[in-house]
Amino acid sequence: MNLIDIYHSTGVLIKPLTIVEVLSTNKESQKYGLALTAAEAHELIESRNQAVRNHGRVELGIEVVKQIISAFYSSSYINREDYALTINELVEIFYYMKNETEESIGDDELISIMQEFYNTSCRGSLELLRDRELAILADSIRRARQEADYSLERKHDNEKYGY
């Protein structure tokens, strides 16, 4: 299978296979009373494609979507009525954070961090997750990176000028 078939540059092409992959997560989520319909899976893939485009990313597979679903369906803060909407928002937050952290956190680790905050300090609030906890995390990562860059620059200057 040609990977470009999965994600067309405009995000318009959605293979039935991809929808089936998303729907396969229902096997486990149904244990918690949660399941996506084919229409919700299609919408989730479209939302994911839009998030990828909005954040200037290139991703051919949907593994991240499946990982997010698997990480969050067991949360006591997710209910049947807003399951699809919550997963859509979590996917958007994930890609936003990948950019905000400048790829310094791997996919698995970021999903784990999101899950931990969502289920503890955020108590299921997507707004607190995005606008408080993950914003603080992104700021600290940027600050650490700036400090490291500054230290490297000073070291280079010291070596260059013999300080």
C-alpha positions in Angstrom: 0.0 0.0 0.0 1.3 3.5 -0.9 1.5 5.6 2.3 0.6 8.7 0.4 -2.8 7.1 -0.3 -3.5 7.3 3.5 -2.9 11.0 3.8 -3.3 13.1 0.7 -1.7 16.5 0.9 -5.1 18.1 1.1 -6.3 15.7 3.7 -9.3 14.9 1.5 -8.5 11.2 0.8 -9.5 9.0 3.7 -9.1 5.3 3.1 -11.7 3.0 4.5 -8.8 1.0 5.9 -7.9 4.0 8.1 -11.4 4.3 9.4 -11.3 0.5 10.2 -8.1 1.0 12.1 -9.7 3.7 14.3 -12.8 1.6 14.8 -10.6 -1.3 15.9 -10.0 0.7 19.1 -13.7 0.1 20.0 -12.8 -3.5 20.9 -11.2 -2.3 24.1 -13.0 1.0 24.7 -16.4 -0.8 24.7 -15.3 -2.3 28.0 -15.8 1.2 29.4 -19.0 1.8 27.5 -17.3 3.9 24.8 -17.3 3.4 21.1 -16.8 5.5 18.0 -19.2 5.3 15.1 -17.9 5.1 11.5 -19.0 8.8 11.1 -17.1 9.8 14.3 -14.0 7.9 13.2 -14.2 9.7 9.8 -14.6 13.1 11.6 -11.7 12.2 13.9 -9.4 11.5 10.9 -10.5 14.7 9.2 -9.8 16.6 12.5 -6.4 14.9 12.8 -5.6 15.9 9.2 -6.6 19.5 9.9 -4.5 19.6 13.0 -1.5 18.2 11.1 -1.9 20.9 8.5 -2.6 23.7 11.0 0.6 22.9 12.8 2.7 22.4 9.7 3.4 18.8 10.3 3.7 15.8 8.0 2.4 12.4 9.3 1.4 9.5 7.2 -0.1 7.1 9.7 -2.7 7.4 12.3 -0.8 5.6 15.1 -0.9 8.7 17.3 -4.7 8.8 17.1 -4.9 5.2 18.1 -2.5 5.8 21.0 -4.5 8.7 22.3 -7.7 6.7 22.1 -6.0 3.8 24.0 -4.5 6.1 26.6 -7.8 8.0 27.4 -10.8 5.7 27.0 -10.3 4.3 30.5 -10.5 7.8 32.1 -13.3 8.3 34.5 -13.7 11.8 33.1 -14.7 10.7 29.6 -18.3 9.7 29.1 -20.3 8.4 26.1 -21.8 11.7 25.1 -18.6 13.6 24.6 -16.2 10.7 23.9 -15.6 11.6 20.2 -15.4 15.3 20.9 -12.9 14.8 23.7 -10.7 12.5 21.5 -10.8 15.1 18.7 -9.7 17.8 21.1 -6.9 15.7 22.6 -5.5 15.0 19.1 -5.5 18.8 18.4 -3.8 19.4 21.8 -1.2 16.7 21.0 -0.1 18.3 17.7 -0.1 21.8 19.2 2.2 20.5 22.0 4.5 18.8 19.5 5.1 22.2 18.0 5.3 24.1 21.3 7.9 21.7 22.7 9.8 21.7 19.4 9.8 17.9 19.2 11.7 17.6 22.5 9.2 15.1 23.9 8.5 11.8 22.1 5.0 10.8 21.1 4.6 8.2 23.8 5.9 10.4 26.5 3.8 13.3 25.5 0.6 11.2 25.5 1.6 9.8 28.9 2.1 13.3 30.3 -1.2 14.5 28.8 -3.0 11.4 30.3 -1.5 12.0 33.7 -2.4 15.7 33.9 -5.9 15.1 32.4 -6.7 12.4 35.1 -5.1 14.2 38.0 -4.6 17.9 38.3 -7.0 18.8 35.4 -9.8 16.5 36.5 -10.9 15.9 33.0 -10.7 19.6 31.9 -9.3 20.0 28.4 -8.9 23.7 29.0 -6.8 23.2 32.1 -4.8 20.6 30.3 -4.0 22.8 27.3 -3.9 26.3 28.9 -2.4 25.5 32.3 -0.5 22.3 32.7 0.8 21.8 29.1 1.5 25.6 28.8 3.7 25.4 31.9 5.5 22.4 30.5 6.1 24.0 27.1 7.4 27.2 28.8 9.8 25.3 31.0 11.1 23.3 28.0 11.6 26.5 26.0 13.3 28.2 29.0 15.6 25.2 29.5 16.5 25.2 25.8 17.2 29.0 25.9 19.4 28.5 28.9 21.3 25.7 27.2 21.7 27.8 24.1 23.0 30.7 26.1 25.5 28.5 28.0 26.8 27.0 24.8 27.1 30.5 23.3 29.0 31.8 26.4 31.3 28.7 26.3 32.0 29.3 22.6 32.7 33.0 23.3 35.0 32.1 26.2 37.0 29.7 24.1 37.1 32.1 21.2 38.3 35.1 23.2 40.3 33.1 25.8 38.3 34.0 28.9 
